[in-house]
Amino acid sequence: MTRTIAFQGRPGAYSDLACRTAFPDLQTLPCESFEAAMDAVREGAADLAMIACENSLAGRVGDVHQLLPDSGLFVIGEHFQRVEHCLLAPRGATIAGLKRAHSHEVALGQVRRILKELGLKAVVQADTAGAAEMVAEWNNPADCAIASSLAAELFGLEILRCNVEDAAHNTTRFYVMSRQAATQPASQAGLMTTFVFRVRNVPAALFKALGGFATNGVNMTKLESYMIGGQFTATQFLCDVEGHPEQPALRRALEELSFFTRESRILGVYPASPFRAEQATGDD
């Protein structure tokens, strides 16, 4: 039986590309929303979900943080996908004949240099893959799309130019989610732990709650806050840290966290992506 991985977006979207890159043996399942992708896993229509959580240029992604804790799913992995925008056009089109570039608003904002260089009018569409599909249907040599190489393959478009993004470091991070939590031995190195917590409504509660991570030498790679139920006094935090909850340093940090929180819950323990080590080496 073919295993399936769900993602938010249309066929050819960067999330689709991320699924195919990380899990080439799985069939991809496009979904209209992040919530629908999570529902597909929870209801058994998909085995995994690839959920975008942050981008190196655009920051955190939509309502994902609010959906994660109540999804009933677990984070079992992470994947970093380099966003490589391509200039796609109908076969036979030339760069000189292009007049309009279609794509998602965020993508168009990431390719301002090429738009200015070629004198193209930016036309906002709902998403990158949808823009590519429309350009293929129109078959007009004056229209092009800013989308992935996968979109070009799926919709029969020609790649007139690759890597047209302004920033070479444009990368999206994804959580890989499943119905079952992954079991990782505490002795294993290179692990990440994702958890959520709510602080007590007392002065300096967040400072005190996070102090244990500093004193125990735990590296915190992500900390995001968001309101719960529209209440300014009800704030939840989503956090990623290095290590396993049963390793001494992280165990002590989580114990200290519990003194200052109303609720804390681990969403997943999983291997860190090799991308982290590669990026750290590149920064040296």
C-alpha positions as CSV (number, residue, x, y, z in Angstrom):
1,M,0.0,0.0,0.0
2,T,1.4,3.4,-1.0
3,R,2.1,5.7,1.9
4,T,1.0,9.3,1.6
5,I,2.2,12.7,2.9
6,A,-0.2,15.7,3.0
7,F,0.8,19.3,2.5
8,Q,-1.0,22.7,2.2
9,G,-1.1,24.0,-1.3
10,R,-1.6,22.9,-4.9
11,P,0.5,20.4,-6.9
12,G,3.8,22.0,-7.7
13,A,3.9,24.2,-4.6
14,Y,7.1,24.5,-2.6
15,S,5.5,22.4,0.1
16,D,4.9,19.7,-2.5
17,L,8.6,19.9,-3.5
18,A,9.6,19.7,0.2
19,C,7.5,16.4,0.5
20,R,9.1,14.9,-2.6
21,T,12.6,15.9,-1.5
22,A,12.4,14.6,2.0
23,F,10.1,11.6,1.3
24,P,10.6,10.6,-2.4
25,D,8.9,7.2,-1.9
26,L,5.7,8.8,-0.6
27,Q,2.7,10.0,-2.6
28,T,1.9,13.6,-2.0
29,L,-1.6,14.8,-1.1
30,P,-2.5,18.5,-1.7
31,C,-4.8,20.2,0.8
32,E,-6.5,23.6,0.8
33,S,-5.3,24.5,4.3
34,F,-2.8,23.5,7.0
35,E,-5.8,22.4,9.1
36,A,-7.0,20.2,6.2
37,A,-3.5,18.6,5.9
38,M,-3.5,17.8,9.6
39,D,-7.0,16.5,9.4
40,A,-5.9,14.2,6.6
41,V,-3.4,12.6,8.9
42,R,-5.6,12.4,11.9
43,E,-8.4,10.8,9.9
44,G,-6.1,8.3,8.2
45,A,-6.2,9.8,4.7
46,A,-2.4,10.5,4.9
47,D,0.4,9.0,7.0
48,L,2.3,12.2,7.5
49,A,1.9,15.9,7.0
50,M,4.6,18.4,5.9
51,I,3.7,21.7,7.7
52,A,5.5,24.9,7.0
53,C,6.3,26.7,10.2
54,E,8.8,29.5,9.4
55,N,10.7,31.1,6.5
56,S,14.1,32.8,6.7
57,L,12.7,35.9,5.0
58,A,9.0,36.1,5.8
59,G,9.2,34.8,9.4
60,R,6.6,32.5,11.0
61,V,3.9,31.0,8.9
62,G,0.2,31.9,9.5
63,D,-1.8,30.2,12.1
64,V,0.3,27.0,12.3
65,H,1.4,27.7,15.9
66,Q,-2.2,27.8,17.1
67,L,-3.1,24.6,15.2
68,L,-0.2,22.5,16.4
69,P,-1.2,22.0,20.1
70,D,-4.8,21.0,19.3
71,S,-4.1,18.9,16.2
72,G,-3.7,15.6,18.1
73,L,-0.6,15.0,16.1
74,F,3.1,14.8,17.0
75,V,6.2,16.4,15.5
76,I,8.5,13.5,14.3
77,G,10.9,15.4,12.2
78,E,11.9,18.7,10.5
79,H,12.9,19.6,7.0
80,F,14.5,22.7,5.6
81,Q,13.6,23.5,1.9
82,R,15.6,26.0,-0.1
83,V,13.2,28.2,-2.0
84,E,14.6,28.5,-5.5
85,H,12.3,30.6,-7.6
86,C,12.3,30.0,-11.3
87,L,11.0,32.1,-14.2
88,L,8.5,29.8,-16.0
89,A,6.8,30.5,-19.4
90,P,5.1,28.5,-22.2
91,R,7.4,26.6,-24.5
92,G,8.7,28.9,-27.2
93,A,8.5,32.0,-25.2
94,T,11.6,34.2,-24.8
95,I,12.7,36.5,-22.0
96,A,12.6,39.5,-24.4
97,G,8.9,38.9,-25.1
98,L,7.8,38.7,-21.5
99,K,5.5,41.5,-20.1
100,R,3.8,40.1,-17.0
101,A,5.0,37.9,-14.1
102,H,2.4,36.1,-12.0
103,S,2.9,34.6,-8.6
104,H,2.0,34.8,-4.9
105,E,2.5,38.2,-3.3
106,V,5.3,37.0,-1.0
107,A,7.1,35.4,-3.9
108,L,6.9,38.5,-6.1
109,G,8.4,40.5,-3.2
110,Q,11.3,38.1,-3.2
111,V,12.2,38.6,-6.9
112,R,12.1,42.4,-7.2
113,R,15.5,42.5,-8.9
114,I,14.6,40.3,-11.9
115,L,11.3,42.1,-12.3
116,K,13.0,45.4,-12.5
117,E,15.8,44.1,-14.8
118,L,13.3,42.7,-17.3
119,G,10.7,45.4,-16.9
120,L,7.9,43.0,-15.9
121,K,4.6,43.9,-14.4
122,A,4.0,42.0,-11.2
123,V,0.5,40.3,-11.0
124,V,-0.5,38.8,-7.7
125,Q,-2.1,35.4,-7.8
126,A,-3.3,33.1,-4.9
127,D,-0.2,30.9,-5.0
128,T,2.9,30.1,-7.0
129,A,1.7,26.7,-8.3
130,G,-1.6,28.1,-9.3
131,A,0.1,30.9,-11.2
132,A,2.1,28.4,-13.1
133,E,-1.0,26.4,-13.9
134,M,-2.7,29.5,-15.3
135,V,0.3,30.6,-17.4
136,A,0.3,27.1,-18.9
137,E,-3.5,27.3,-19.7
138,W,-3.2,30.8,-21.2
139,N,-0.2,29.7,-23.3
140,N,0.6,33.4,-23.9
141,P,4.4,34.1,-24.5
142,A,4.0,37.5,-22.8
143,D,3.0,35.9,-19.4
144,C,5.4,34.1,-17.1
145,A,5.2,32.6,-13.6
146,I,7.5,32.8,-10.6
147,A,7.3,29.3,-9.2
148,S,9.2,26.1,-8.5
149,S,11.0,23.8,-11.0
150,L,8.5,21.1,-10.0
151,A,5.6,23.4,-11.2
152,A,7.4,23.7,-14.5
153,E,7.6,19.9,-14.7
154,L,4.0,19.3,-13.7
155,F,2.4,22.0,-16.0
156,G,4.7,21.6,-19.0
157,L,6.4,25.0,-18.8
158,E,9.9,26.0,-19.8
159,I,12.4,27.3,-17.3
160,L,13.8,30.5,-18.8
161,R,15.9,31.3,-15.8
162,C,16.7,29.6,-12.4
163,N,17.3,31.0,-9.0
164,V,15.9,34.5,-9.7
165,E,15.3,35.1,-5.9
166,D,17.0,38.2,-4.5
167,A,18.3,36.4,-1.4
168,A,20.2,33.2,-1.7
169,H,19.4,32.1,1.9
170,N,15.6,32.0,1.3
171,T,14.7,28.8,3.2
172,T,11.5,27.4,4.6
173,R,11.4,25.1,7.7
174,F,8.8,22.4,8.0
175,Y,7.5,20.2,10.8
176,V,6.9,16.6,9.8
177,M,3.8,15.4,11.7
178,S,2.3,12.0,12.5
179,R,-0.4,10.3,14.5
180,Q,2.2,8.5,16.6
181,A,5.0,10.1,18.5
182,A,8.5,9.0,17.5
183,T,10.5,7.2,20.1
184,Q,14.1,8.5,20.4
185,P,16.6,7.1,22.9
186,A,17.8,9.7,25.5
187,S,21.4,8.6,24.6
188,Q,21.1,9.8,21.0
189,A,22.8,13.0,20.1
190,G,21.5,15.6,17.7
191,L,17.9,15.6,18.8
192,M,15.3,18.5,18.9
193,T,12.4,18.8,21.3
194,T,9.3,20.9,20.5
195,F,6.9,21.9,23.3
196,V,4.3,24.5,24.2
197,F,3.8,26.2,27.6
198,R,1.7,28.9,29.2
199,V,3.3,31.1,31.9
200,R,1.5,32.1,35.1
201,N,0.2,35.6,35.2
202,V,2.8,37.0,37.6
203,P,5.6,39.5,37.2
204,A,8.7,38.2,35.4
205,A,7.1,34.8,34.9
206,L,8.6,34.4,31.4
207,F,12.1,35.5,32.5
208,K,12.0,33.0,35.4
209,A,10.5,30.2,33.2
210,L,13.3,30.5,30.7
211,G,16.1,31.0,33.2
212,G,16.5,27.2,33.6
213,F,17.4,26.8,29.9
214,A,20.3,29.3,30.3
215,T,21.7,28.0,33.5
216,N,21.6,24.4,32.2
217,G,23.2,25.3,28.9
218,V,20.2,24.3,26.7
219,N,20.2,25.9,23.3
220,M,16.8,27.4,22.5
221,T,16.4,27.7,18.7
222,K,12.8,29.0,18.5
223,L,10.4,30.8,20.8
224,E,7.1,32.1,19.5
225,S,4.2,33.6,21.4
226,Y,0.6,34.0,20.5
227,M,-2.7,34.8,22.2
228,I,-5.2,32.1,23.2
229,G,-8.9,32.7,22.7
230,G,-8.4,36.3,21.9
231,Q,-7.4,37.2,25.5
232,F,-4.5,39.5,26.0
233,T,-3.7,37.9,29.3
234,A,-3.7,34.3,27.9
235,T,-0.4,33.8,26.0
236,Q,1.0,30.5,24.9
237,F,4.6,29.9,23.7
238,L,5.9,27.4,21.1
239,C,9.5,26.5,21.7
240,D,12.2,24.4,20.0
241,V,15.3,23.4,22.0
242,E,18.2,21.1,21.4
243,G,18.3,17.8,23.3
244,H,16.1,15.0,24.7
245,P,13.7,15.7,27.7
246,E,15.4,12.8,29.6
247,Q,18.9,14.2,29.1
248,P,20.1,15.8,32.4
249,A,20.4,19.4,31.2
250,L,17.0,19.6,29.4
251,R,15.3,17.6,32.2
252,R,16.4,20.1,34.8
253,A,15.4,23.0,32.5
254,L,11.9,21.6,32.0
255,E,11.6,20.9,35.7
256,E,12.4,24.5,36.5
257,L,10.0,25.6,33.7
258,S,7.1,23.7,35.4
259,F,7.4,25.9,38.5
260,F,6.4,29.0,36.5
261,T,3.9,27.6,34.0
262,R,0.2,26.9,34.1
263,E,0.6,24.2,31.4
264,S,3.4,22.6,29.4
265,R,3.2,19.8,26.8
266,I,5.8,18.2,24.6
267,L,4.7,17.9,21.0
268,G,7.6,15.9,19.7
269,V,11.2,14.7,20.0
270,Y,13.0,14.1,16.7
271,P,16.4,14.1,14.9
272,A,17.7,17.6,14.0
273,S,17.9,18.2,10.3
274,P,21.4,17.9,8.8
275,F,20.8,21.5,7.5
276,R,21.4,22.8,11.0
277,A,25.0,21.4,11.0
278,E,25.6,22.6,7.5
279,Q,24.4,26.1,8.3
280,A,26.5,26.2,11.5
281,T,29.6,25.1,9.5
282,G,28.9,27.8,6.9
283,D,28.7,30.5,9.6
284,D,32.1,29.7,11.0
